[in-house]
């Protein structure tokens, strides 16, 4: 492994995201859904950098498998245009396909216990805000690389310009997580908003298992998993005080947290 390239990859994935998150945190103060400053923000910002390290490492570990599978299938069944008038529809096709795959993967994360054991870290933030965006268990990007991104590679021969456009649009994922009183009213199904996604992160049982969409909520509409927010509906978020990591080691071992806590209590009782 080339450590200099690895360090550059970590910086490339973390620094721009951290910068945008800091800007979003400042914008949240203009019209917050919850007025109290999120106590988890500092934790999330440091964790974002740690997550970037895990993401870069998993990319190195899974790249060979992904490339081999794509090459074995001929490098993509559907060639996408990289210039001219066919570029916009090619990008739209790629965007809609990836967003659908993200939606399906997200539903699986809530349906299957072993995936939820990891994904619940993202939902454990007691005050959702822009810094919650990258609060994911470090193994999740590896699972996406060998599932939805592998499938996308098998489907499409994607030029770098489309990959770059998709990467830039990915920064929008920060917006739905913002602690901001912002919804799109009757146009809720066109684009994910902080209000719409807040329902997904809601701590209230009546809001469980809905609003899975990453970018386009019309997938929720099509598959019947939507819950349209009421005009002034901004519920509290999180999974409860016992479902929040107490330190970074616990976050890194999140699916094993109950075993971790049990052993910690046993150690305290022995001491």
N, C-alpha and C positions, 0 to 999 in steps of 0.2 A: 504493500500500500504506500503511495506517495503522500507523506504527511502534509507537505505544502499544498498539494491539490486538495487534500481532505479539508484542511483549514480554510482554504478559499471557498470550498463548497459550503461549509458551515456558515461562513460570513455572508456568502451570497444568499443563503436561504433565510438567515435570521435578521441581519441588519436592516434590510428594507422593510420587512414585516414589523420589526420593533419600531421603526420610525413612523410607519403609518398608524400603528396602534397608539403610540404616544399622541399623535395628532388627533386621532379619534377620541381618546380619553379627554383631551382638552375640549373638543366639540361637544362631548356629552354633557358638559356643565351648562350648556346653553338651555337645554330643555330636558332634564333627566327624568326617566321613568321612576327612579328611586333617588332621592336627593342626597342620601348619605354616601360619602365616598367609599367605593368598594374596598374592603379590607384585603381582598384577595388579589388586588391589582399588582402589588409588588411581587407576590409569590408567582403570579402568572407570567410576569415579564421575565423573571429569571428562568422559569420553567420553559418558556418559549425557546430560549437559547439552548437549554438541555435537550429539548425536543428536536431542535434543528440538528444537533449532533447525532441523535438516534436516527433521524430521517436520512442524513447523509450516509451513515454506516449501513443502514438497511438498503439504500440504493446501491451501494457497492456490492452488497451481498446478493442482491436479487437481480442485478443488471444482466449478468450472464445468462440466467435462466430466461428472463424476459426476451432478450435479444435472440437467443437460440430458438425459442418458440416462434417468434415473429418471422425469423429467417426461414424456419422450416415450413411456414405457411406461405412463403413467397414474398414476405415483406409487406403484407397488407393487401387485402382483396380489392379494396376500393381506393383508387388513387385520387387524392384531393389536389385541387389547383393551387399553385403558389403565386399566381399573378393574374392580371386581367379581370374581366367581368365575372369569371367563375370563382374568383377568390371569396367574395362575400357569401354566396350560397354554400361553398365548401366549408367555410368557417362555421356557418350556421348549422350545417349538418353535423359537424364534429361537436359543436357546443351542445346541441340538443341531445345527441347520443351520450356524451359524457355526463350531462346533467341527469339523464334518465338512469344511467348506471350508478351515479352517486346516490340518487333517490332510493334505488333498490338495495344498494349496499347499506344505506342508513336504516332502512326498514329491517334488514337482517340483523343489524346491530341491536335493535330493540326487541327482536323476536327470539333470538337464540342466546341462551344463558352465557355461553362461553364468550360470545362477542360483547354482550352487555357487561360482562365482568370487566372488560377493558374500556368500553365506551362510557361507562358510568362516571369515569373520572371527569369527562367533559361536562357532564350534567351535575357534578358535585359542587360547582361554584355557587355559593349562597347568594351572590349578587352579580348576575350576569352583566358583563360589560365588554368593551372592545378587547380587553386582554384575555377574555375567555376563549377567543377564537382558536388559539393554538394549544389550549389545555387538553391535549389528547394523550392517551397512553402511547408510549414510544413504539410499540409493535404494530400499531394500526396502519401506518403508511406502508410497511412491508406487506401487509395483507392486501392493501389496495394495489400495490405494484404487481402482485401475482394473480390478481383477479380482474378488477375493472379496467386497469390500465393495460394489462396484458391483452384483454379482450379487445380494447380499443386499438391496440397495435396490430392485432390479427385482422381486424375489420378494415382499418384505414392505412394507406400509405400517406403519412402526414408530413408535409413540408415544414421546415423550421419556422416559417413565418406564422403558420397557424398555431404551432405549439407556443410561440412567443405571445401571440394575441390571447391565447387561452390562459397563459401564465399571468399576464397583466390583468385580465378580467378576474382572476382568482383573488386579487386584493379586495374585490367587492365583498368577499365572504366576511370581512371584518364588520361591514355595515350592519347586517342583521343581528350581530351580537352586541351592538352598542346599547348602552343604557340611555336610550333616547325615546322620547314620546313622539314617535314617527310611524305612521301607517299610511297605506295608500288607498284607504276607503274602498270604493266600489271596484277599483282596479287592483285589488289585493292579489288576484291570481296571475298578474303579469310579471311581478318581480317580488322577491322576498324582501321583507321590511323588518326593522327592529320589533315592531309590535307583533307581526305575524310569527316571527321566530321565537319571540318571548313566550308565546303560548306553548310552543314545543318544549321549552325549558321550564315551564311552570311547575311549582311544587304542589299544585292542587290536583287531586286524583282525577277530577273531571276533564283535565287537559292532557292526561297521559295518552301516548301513542297516537299523535296526530301531528300534522304540519312538518313532514319530514323533508320537504323540498330544500335543495341547496340554493338554487338560483331562481327557478321558475315554479311557483306554487300551483300552476295548472296541472302538474303531475299529481299533486294531492287531490285536485278536483277530479281528474280522470279516474283515479284509483279509490276514490271515496275516503281519503284519510285527512281531509281538510276540516279545520274548525275556524270559521271566520271570526276574528276578534270583534267584540262589541266596541262602540266608539271610544270609550274611555277605559278599556280593559288592559291593564298592565299588571299581571299577577306577580307575586314573589317567585323567586326561582331557587333551585337547589334540591338536594335530596334529604336534607336534615342535618343536624349538627354531628351525628355519629357517622355520617357518610361524606366527610370532608377530610382530606389529607392533613395531617398535623405537621409534616415536614417533607422535604424533597425525597428522602429515602422511601417513605411510604407511598408517595406518588409514583416512583419508579417501580415499586412492587405492588401496584394498586390491586390487581386481581387476587393477590395473596394477603391483602391488608388485614383480614380477620385473623389469619394465622399469625401475622406479624404482631398484632395487638395482643393476642392471647399469650404469646411468648413474652412480650414486654411486661404484661401484668404478672406473669409467673415469676419473671426475674425480679420485679419489684417486691413481690410477696416473700421471695427467698431472702432478698437483701434486708 
